[in-house]
Amino acid sequence: MANTTDGVMISQLERADSLLGSDLLEIERGGQSVAVTVDEFINYIGIPEFIKELENIIG
């Protein structure tokens, strides 16, 4: 489980110039939360497959 800090809002965080595949995204639903890496999230929603299909269409 990811470490969390209570009382910090996203707007209070320093701006990042890049996003790493190992950075964590925390998703909350119904009072429970899970942390996944950016790479895991991208693969889960199928972006690599989408890009391959676009390459097939565009050529």
C-alpha positions in Angstrom: 0.0 0.0 0.0 1.3 3.5 -0.8 2.3 5.9 1.8 -0.3 8.7 2.2 -0.3 12.1 3.7 -3.5 13.5 5.2 -4.4 17.1 4.7 -2.5 17.8 1.5 -4.3 18.9 -1.6 -3.1 18.4 -5.2 -2.9 22.1 -5.7 -0.3 22.3 -2.9 2.1 19.9 -4.5 5.1 21.1 -6.5 4.7 21.0 -10.2 6.4 18.1 -11.9 8.0 18.5 -15.4 7.8 14.8 -16.2 5.8 11.7 -15.3 7.7 8.5 -14.7 6.3 5.0 -15.3 7.1 4.2 -11.7 5.1 7.1 -10.3 2.0 6.1 -8.4 -1.6 7.0 -9.1 -4.0 6.5 -6.2 -7.6 5.6 -7.1 -10.3 5.8 -4.6 -13.7 4.1 -4.9 -16.3 3.5 -2.2 -14.0 4.4 0.6 -11.3 2.1 -0.5 -8.2 3.0 -2.4 -5.5 1.3 -4.5 -2.2 2.7 -5.8 -1.0 1.6 -9.2 2.0 2.8 -11.2 1.6 4.9 -14.3 2.9 2.0 -16.4 0.4 -0.4 -14.9 -2.5 2.0 -15.6 -1.4 2.6 -19.2 -1.2 -1.1 -19.9 -4.5 -1.7 -18.1 -6.4 0.8 -20.2 -4.8 -0.6 -23.4 -2.8 2.4 -24.7 0.0 0.2 -26.2 -2.5 -1.8 -28.2 -4.3 1.4 -29.3 -1.0 2.8 -30.6 -0.3 -0.4 -32.6 -3.7 -0.2 -34.2 -3.2 3.4 -35.1 0.1 2.6 -36.7 -1.6 -0.1 -38.7 -4.3 2.3 -39.9 -2.0 5.2 -40.6 0.8 3.1 -42.0 
